[in-house]
Amino acid sequence: LDEVLAGEPIPAYEVAKVHLALGDKGEALRWLRRAFEERAHSMVFLLMDRQLKPLHGEPEFEALVKQVGI
């Protein structure tokens, strides 16, 4: 994906949701970490975003929620 969008901003938070919809929690979490590192404003919606509900309770997701401070 990075190569395809070379030079274009990649909406990491949205890419994470695509991976989750495809059933790949690990890749979704990787992209959410990237969104956090990029300080994506969407990260404030982690707990309210219904599309991310399958990640609730996952230790890595919960740690990310704490890092975001919500």
Buried (B, 14 or more C-beta within 10 A) or exposed (E): EEEEEEEEEBBBBEBBBBBBEEEBBEBBBBBBBBBBEBEBEBBEBBEEBEBBEBBEEBEBBEEBBEEBEE
